[in-house]
Amino acid sequence: MPHSPPPRPAATARRLRIIGAASGVGAQDHECEHGPVAFHRSQAWHELEHHPAIDWGVTLYAPDRPGLSPLERIAQLCGKLADEVAEVRRAGEFPLVLGGDHSVAIGTWSGMARANGAPLGLLWIDAHMDSHTPETSHSGAIHGMPLACLLGRGDKRLLGFGLPGSQLLAAHTVVLGARSYETEEAELLERLGVRVIGAGEIAARGLAAAFAEALRIVSAAPHGFGLTLDLDAFDPRLIPGVGSPEPDGLGTWEVLEGLRSVARTPGLCGLEIVEYNPDRDRGGVTADLIADLIGAVLPPGRQRG
């Protein structure tokens, strides 16, 4: 039986439910699987959890049964995650997925598209494009493929968790902050019509202007939009606890300001923060940033300064 899509949410009327996606199976460094549990136990979360508009829901894990390949483990996790996101969305809450490597995005945004009944816009903030297919990947790591999967390209076992075909509207999808990628990824995104605002363009224009353009594109999607943020988008000298650190990167204050603008925009229906590697964190600074990022989308109330 078809579901009516949830209404486009007002920016000030959201209740957040966190879904942990504890998997590092898609990455070469598997330590991101510990990210959701480590954050849930952190002081940063303990300070944030008292906000009246946020709850921690479930934490999902990739199955680890004998005979399952990494791809099969990821596919099963993404299926469960898609179900959970769709259920939270249909209940009128705001899903906030905390990963885990970026392959979990396949489940997050498939579930959102399913709940909304139509493909979405998506702002993809990342040092990488994550748009390989098995035929173009240099490493075979599935966390380098989720955006291609969400656009309907890739291994069939990683497609179709939400809607048939693409889960995203390519014309309302933006990759922001990419600074490490392969030619094949850039060619695929250009062919599909995805706007890419890379590190060089951000340096020339400024992040505020780039963020504003990205938000205009994704928020024009008729059935809502989401935001996925890979922590490796940030400068690893400032934010060390990430799965695949790349030199240079974005500053924290500017991204937080941009996220506050996103949070005020009607149509935002979900947030995802991925690739937290607590083994590389120093003094909890990465966990603190995650709490601040979450706080940026919370409605007014008790939250971190």
C-alpha positions in Angstrom: 0.0 0.0 0.0 1.6 3.4 -1.0 2.4 5.8 1.7 1.7 9.6 1.5 5.0 11.4 1.7 5.6 13.2 5.0 5.1 17.0 4.9 8.1 19.2 4.3 9.2 19.9 7.8 9.3 23.4 9.2 12.9 24.4 10.3 11.9 25.0 13.9 9.6 22.0 14.4 11.8 18.9 14.5 12.5 16.1 16.9 15.8 14.3 16.3 16.2 10.6 16.6 19.8 9.3 16.3 20.4 6.0 14.5 23.9 4.6 15.0 25.3 2.7 12.0 28.3 1.0 13.4 30.2 -0.4 10.5 33.7 -0.1 9.1 33.2 -2.9 6.6 33.2 -0.6 3.6 36.5 1.0 4.4 40.1 -0.1 4.2 40.5 1.1 7.8 37.7 -0.6 9.8 38.0 1.5 13.0 35.1 3.7 12.1 32.8 0.9 13.2 33.5 2.0 16.8 32.5 5.6 16.1 28.8 5.5 17.1 29.4 3.6 20.3 32.3 5.8 21.3 30.3 9.0 20.7 27.4 7.6 22.6 29.7 7.1 25.6 31.5 10.5 25.2 31.2 13.5 27.5 30.1 15.4 24.4 27.0 13.3 24.0 26.3 13.3 27.8 26.1 17.1 27.6 23.9 17.1 24.5 21.4 14.3 25.5 19.6 16.6 27.9 18.1 18.6 25.1 14.4 18.0 25.1 14.2 17.4 21.3 16.8 14.6 20.8 16.8 10.9 21.6 19.2 8.1 20.8 17.2 5.4 19.0 19.0 2.2 17.9 22.5 1.4 16.9 22.7 -1.1 14.0 25.7 -3.3 13.2 26.8 -5.1 10.1 26.1 -8.8 10.4 29.2 -10.9 10.9 28.2 -14.5 10.1 30.5 -17.0 8.5 30.4 -17.0 4.7 29.2 -13.4 4.3 31.3 -11.3 2.0 32.0 -7.6 2.9 29.5 -6.5 0.2 26.8 -8.8 1.6 27.4 -7.5 5.1 27.0 -3.9 3.9 23.9 -4.8 1.8 22.2 -6.3 4.9 23.1 -3.4 7.1 21.9 -0.9 4.5 18.6 -2.7 4.2 18.1 -2.5 7.9 19.2 1.1 8.1 16.8 2.0 5.2 13.9 0.4 7.1 14.8 2.3 10.3 15.2 5.7 8.6 11.9 5.2 6.8 10.1 4.3 10.0 11.6 7.3 11.9 10.7 9.7 9.1 7.1 8.4 8.8 6.7 8.8 12.5 7.3 12.5 12.0 10.8 12.6 13.5 14.0 13.8 12.0 16.5 11.0 11.4 20.1 11.7 12.2 22.4 8.8 11.2 25.8 8.6 12.9 28.4 6.3 11.2 30.3 4.3 10.5 32.0 4.5 7.1 30.3 6.3 4.4 28.9 3.2 2.7 26.0 3.5 5.2 24.8 6.4 3.2 23.3 3.9 0.8 20.8 2.8 3.5 20.2 6.3 5.0 19.1 8.0 1.8 17.3 5.0 0.3 15.2 4.9 3.4 14.5 8.6 3.2 13.5 8.4 -0.4 11.2 5.5 0.3 9.5 7.4 3.1 9.1 10.5 1.0 7.9 8.6 -1.9 10.2 10.3 -4.4 13.9 11.0 -5.0 15.6 13.7 -2.9 18.0 16.5 -3.1 21.3 15.8 -1.2 24.2 18.0 -0.1 27.3 15.7 0.1 30.1 17.4 2.1 33.2 15.3 1.8 36.9 15.4 0.9 36.1 12.6 -1.6 33.4 12.2 -4.3 32.5 8.6 -3.3 31.3 8.0 -6.8 33.2 5.0 -8.0 31.5 1.9 -9.4 33.1 -1.6 -9.1 34.5 -1.1 -12.6 36.3 2.2 -11.9 37.3 1.8 -8.2 41.1 1.7 -7.7 40.8 0.2 -4.2 37.5 -1.8 -4.2 36.5 -0.1 -1.0 32.7 0.3 -0.9 32.8 3.6 1.1 34.1 5.1 -2.2 30.9 4.1 -4.0 27.8 5.2 -2.1 26.9 8.3 -4.1 27.1 6.4 -7.3 24.8 3.7 -5.8 22.3 6.4 -4.7 22.3 7.7 -8.2 21.5 4.2 -9.5 25.0 3.1 -10.6 26.9 0.2 -9.1 26.6 -3.4 -7.9 22.9 -4.4 -8.1 23.1 -5.8 -4.6 23.6 -2.3 -3.3 20.7 -0.7 -5.2 17.0 -0.6 -4.7 16.7 -0.3 -0.9 14.3 2.6 -1.3 12.9 3.3 -4.7 13.5 1.7 -8.1 16.4 3.4 -9.8 17.9 6.6 -8.4 17.2 7.7 -4.8 18.4 11.2 -5.6 17.7 13.9 -8.1 21.0 14.5 -9.8 20.1 18.1 -10.6 19.5 18.7 -6.9 22.6 17.0 -5.6 25.8 18.8 -4.8 29.2 17.6 -3.7 30.9 20.2 -1.6 34.6 20.3 -0.5 36.0 17.4 -2.7 39.8 17.6 -2.8 40.9 13.9 -3.4 39.2 12.0 -6.2 39.8 10.1 -9.4 38.9 11.2 -13.0 36.3 8.4 -13.4 34.3 9.8 -10.5 34.3 13.4 -11.7 33.3 12.2 -15.2 30.3 10.2 -13.9 29.0 13.1 -11.8 29.4 15.5 -14.7 27.6 13.1 -17.0 24.7 12.8 -14.5 24.5 16.5 -13.9 25.6 16.7 -10.3 27.1 20.0 -9.3 30.6 19.6 -7.8 32.1 22.5 -5.8 35.6 21.4 -5.1 38.3 22.7 -2.8 39.8 25.0 -5.5 36.6 26.7 -6.2 35.9 27.1 -2.5 39.3 28.7 -2.0 38.5 31.2 -4.8 34.9 32.0 -3.9 34.9 31.5 -0.1 32.9 28.7 1.7 30.0 30.9 2.5 29.2 31.7 -1.1 29.8 28.0 -2.1 27.5 26.8 0.7 24.8 29.3 -0.3 24.8 28.1 -3.9 24.8 24.4 -2.8 21.8 25.1 -0.5 19.9 26.8 -3.3 20.3 23.8 -5.6 19.5 21.0 -3.1 16.6 22.9 -1.4 14.8 23.3 -4.7 14.2 19.5 -4.8 10.4 19.2 -4.7 10.2 16.4 -2.1 12.9 17.6 0.4 16.6 17.3 0.8 19.2 15.9 3.1 22.8 16.5 4.2 25.5 14.0 4.6 28.8 15.1 6.1 32.0 13.1 6.1 34.2 14.3 8.8 37.2 14.0 6.5 35.9 17.2 4.9 37.6 19.1 7.7 41.2 19.9 8.1 42.7 16.9 9.9 45.0 19.2 11.9 41.9 20.5 13.6 39.7 17.4 13.4 41.9 14.3 13.6 39.4 11.5 14.4 38.4 10.6 10.9 38.5 7.5 8.8 40.4 8.8 5.7 42.2 12.0 6.5 43.3 14.3 3.7 45.6 17.3 3.9 44.0 20.8 4.3 40.2 20.8 4.3 37.4 23.0 5.7 37.4 25.0 8.9 34.9 24.1 11.6 33.4 27.5 12.3 32.4 28.1 8.6 30.8 24.7 8.3 28.9 25.2 11.5 27.6 28.5 10.2 26.6 26.8 6.9 24.9 24.0 8.7 22.8 26.5 10.8 21.7 28.0 7.5 20.7 24.6 6.2 18.8 23.9 9.4 16.7 27.0 8.9 15.7 25.9 5.4 12.3 24.2 5.0 12.5 20.8 3.4 15.5 19.5 5.3 14.5 15.9 6.2 17.6 14.3 7.6 21.3 14.5 8.5 24.1 12.1 8.4 27.5 12.4 10.0 30.0 9.6 9.1 33.6 8.4 9.3 34.2 9.1 13.0 37.3 7.2 14.0 37.7 7.5 17.8 41.1 5.8 17.7 42.5 8.9 15.9 40.7 11.5 18.0 42.8 13.6 20.3 41.3 15.0 23.5 37.8 14.4 22.3 37.9 17.3 19.8 36.2 15.3 17.0 33.5 14.1 19.4 33.0 17.7 20.5 32.6 18.8 16.9 30.0 16.1 16.2 28.0 17.4 19.2 28.3 20.9 17.8 27.1 19.8 14.4 24.1 18.0 15.9 23.4 21.1 18.0 23.4 23.2 14.9 20.2 21.5 13.6 18.4 21.3 16.9 15.5 23.7 17.6 16.1 26.3 20.3 16.6 24.8 23.8 19.4 23.6 26.0 22.3 22.7 23.8 26.0 23.1 23.6 27.2 26.7 23.4 
